[in-house]
Structures are given as C-alpha cells and as structure tokens.
Amino acid sequence: MKNVTEILTGKSNGAHVPLIAGPCSAESYEQLRTTVLELREISNLIAVRAGVWKPRTRPGSFEGIGEHALQWIQKIKEETGLKFAVEVANSWQTEAALRAGIDILWIGARTTVNPFYVQEIAEVLRGIDVPVMVKNPIHADLGLWIGGVERLRKVGIRRIVAVHRGFFTSGTSVFRNDPKWEIPVEFRTHMPDVPIVCDPSHISGKRDYIFEISQAALDLEMDGLMIESHYRPDQALSDAEQQVTPAELKEIMTKLVRREELPENTEALEHLYELRHQIDALDHQILNLLEKRKHLVESIGELKRDHNITILQFQRWFEIVKDRSQLARILGLDEDVILEIFQLIHRSSIKIQQQILQGKTTDVQ
Ligand SMILES: C=C(O[C@@H]1C=C(C(=O)O)C=C[C@H]1O)C(=O)O
C-alpha cells in the first residue's frame, strides 16, 4: 500500500486504511461541523472532504454554497486541526481554495474529461506545493486520467493521488457508476508510483453497497478510500442516497479486511509458490500450443494465397465460436472470457494471413 497519508497530509497513519471522508457538500456550518466532529472518532480518517462547488448534470439542483463555505472550513480546521480537501473545477475556484488555505485539492470526473480545464487549474498551481487528487474521467478513457496527472506533474506538482470513482453507465449496472476495475488496474501499470484511492460512494450510488465496493477495492490493492458521510444523510441536499452517517462509516471501516500481498505463514507461502510454479508450466504449454496453432494458420494462409481463397471464413469462424463456447461451458469456464480470448486469436490469424497474402514476412503479429 502506498502511503497516501504521507502524500496528502505529510504525516503517517500506521497500517490503517487511509480514509478521506466528509459530506458530499458543505451545506451549513452546523452540518459540516457536526459531521466532522463525529468523523473524528474514526481512527482511519486522514482528511475531510467537502464539496463547495458542485457540478450538477442539470441546472436547478443544489450547486453548492460556493466561496462562503470556505470560511466554515477554515473555522472547523482551526478547531479540529484536521486537513480538508475541496473539489476545484476551474482557475478561480482553485485560486479561492488556495487563498482559504485548503490543504488538498481534487479534480472531479467532469473536469478530468476536459484537458483545457485541467491545464487551467495546473497553471494556477505552477510552483505551488499542494497535494492534488485526480478523479478518473466520467467515461473509461484511461488516457485522459493519465493525462490529467501528467499535466499536474509538468507544472511541478509532486504530491498526486488518483481517485477511482467509476464510469458512466447508461443504466446497465446495479451501481450508479460502473467500477470497470480493469481501468484502475491498467492505470497502475502505467503509473505505478501514483497511489489510487477508491471512492465507493460514487460507484455505488447507494449506501448499502459501500462496504462491498470498499472491500473489493482493498482486495485490488487500492491505497485508501474516499467516502461521503453526512450526520443526517437522508436530509442531504446532494447525493442523499449514497451518504452514510459517521457511525455507519466507522462500522464499515471496522468490518473491512486488510489482506496482505503474501501470507505470513511459511507453509502457506510455500504452497502458494508451488501452485504458481504449476501455473507457470501451464502458461508455457499454452504459449507452445499457440505457436503450433500459428504455424497451422500460416499453412492455411499459404494455401489461400496459392488457391485464391478469402482470408476471413465466416462459416468456419461461427463453428469455432459455437464449439469453443460449448466446451467452455462443459469445462465450467467463463464463456465470455473464452470467447474474448478466441476473438483475439482470430484477429491475430487474420493479420498473419493478410501478411502472407500481401507477400510479407509474418514475424510481427
Ligand atoms: C485459419 C483460418 O483463417 C481464419 C482464421 C481462423 C482461425 O484462427 O481459426 C478461422 C477462420 C478464418 O477466418 C481458416 O480459414 O481456417
């Protein structure tokens, strides 16, 4: 687990799961203060989140208190000594947040989608040492997420944390936003030194799923959690259904299981290595079989070239799909995954045969 606590607050917080929590929006001084005082009871808490400017899909919804709420934050910061994080979506909001001494800024999903906005914010931050969290863009465009981080790095921001808040779904998921776990995993392979915090509130859209998603995030080695909490969630002016009370949040945090990357028990560790050894052997067999398959595809390609036969053979391909799906089902394998693997293999076969028919060598696939 990367040290999100140190990056965002400059302090360390032991082996806990770092938690950033607070209301979706700062609605009133009382609401914010009561929530924060209750949240202080959770030992994982490293910073408070509070929306000041709220980007809403359609006008007419509560769009945040605006700059005035920064004064409440300042007062509560003084009283509690806690660090506060605020979302900024453009240059003047960034300037106002910095003037108010906000400790951590975050760039929201609706801003990460737009490189112009991210750049505008980055320009205000040039030469300033403030930690910034970058939420994934609304749709699953990994490049924009990485690009957001790169824009901040280019102006000298060093303390950066990515936030996974899920991706737009047109109502096809039980969740408000589709987690698409493969995207943060992919993000990690591109930017291994940037910690990722999961925001289960925005993924779930419903408080009942927050524990489940938080646990899934920890099991994928995410480095912390960002969760919306309100002392009276049902009366919240925004995101009422997904906010939990500080007491509920405390319970969620206690129930979460922090799993280690490797078992401490030496017997279990040896068993793990033995099983991995067997997987290595099987993977090598898979690769050797793929190499043999490739040679057959090449021979068929030469035959097609010499006898003027089309590369793509739908009838044969449909038979393969039917046969391999059926076998996958019998073997208890995930049919969709097996189909995807065969689609990739088929795509590669087509490419190999195209090269043969065009008279090129087939080294590159
Ligand atoms: C190998 C062939 O060419 C293509 C590749 C296929 C494959 O990879 O199995 C199947 C059908 C064709 O679209 C073939 O015609 O059999």
The ligand as an SDF file (V2000), in Angstrom:
LIG
                    3D

 16 16  0  0  0  0  0  0  0  0999 V2000
   -7.2900  -20.2770  -40.1660 C   0  0  0  0  0  0  0  0  0  0  0  0
   -8.2300  -19.8330  -40.9920 C   0  0  0  0  0  0  0  0  0  0  0  0
   -8.4110  -18.4770  -41.2950 O   0  0  0  0  0  0  0  0  0  0  0  0
   -9.1850  -17.5930  -40.4480 C   0  0  0  0  0  0  0  0  0  0  0  0
   -8.7730  -17.8480  -39.0760 C   0  0  0  0  0  0  0  0  0  0  0  0
   -9.3980  -18.7750  -38.2940 C   0  0  0  0  0  0  0  0  0  0  0  0
   -8.7790  -19.2730  -37.0250 C   0  0  0  0  0  0  0  0  0  0  0  0
   -7.8840  -18.5950  -36.4970 O   0  0  0  0  0  0  0  0  0  0  0  0
   -9.1530  -20.3510  -36.5610 O   0  0  0  0  0  0  0  0  0  0  0  0
  -10.6260  -19.2720  -38.7260 C   0  0  0  0  0  0  0  0  0  0  0  0
  -11.2460  -18.8380  -39.8430 C   0  0  0  0  0  0  0  0  0  0  0  0
  -10.6930  -17.8160  -40.7340 C   0  0  0  0  0  0  0  0  0  0  0  0
  -11.4330  -16.6320  -40.5620 O   0  0  0  0  0  0  0  0  0  0  0  0
   -9.1630  -20.7470  -41.6900 C   0  0  0  0  0  0  0  0  0  0  0  0
   -9.7110  -20.3590  -42.7060 O   0  0  0  0  0  0  0  0  0  0  0  0
   -9.3390  -21.8830  -41.1940 O   0  0  0  0  0  0  0  0  0  0  0  0
  1  2  2  0
  2  3  1  0
  2 14  1  0
  3  4  1  0
  4  5  1  0
  4 12  1  0
  5  6  2  0
  6  7  1  0
  6 10  1  0
  7  8  2  0
  7  9  1  0
 10 11  2  0
 11 12  1  0
 12 13  1  0
 14 15  2  0
 14 16  1  0
M  END
$$$$
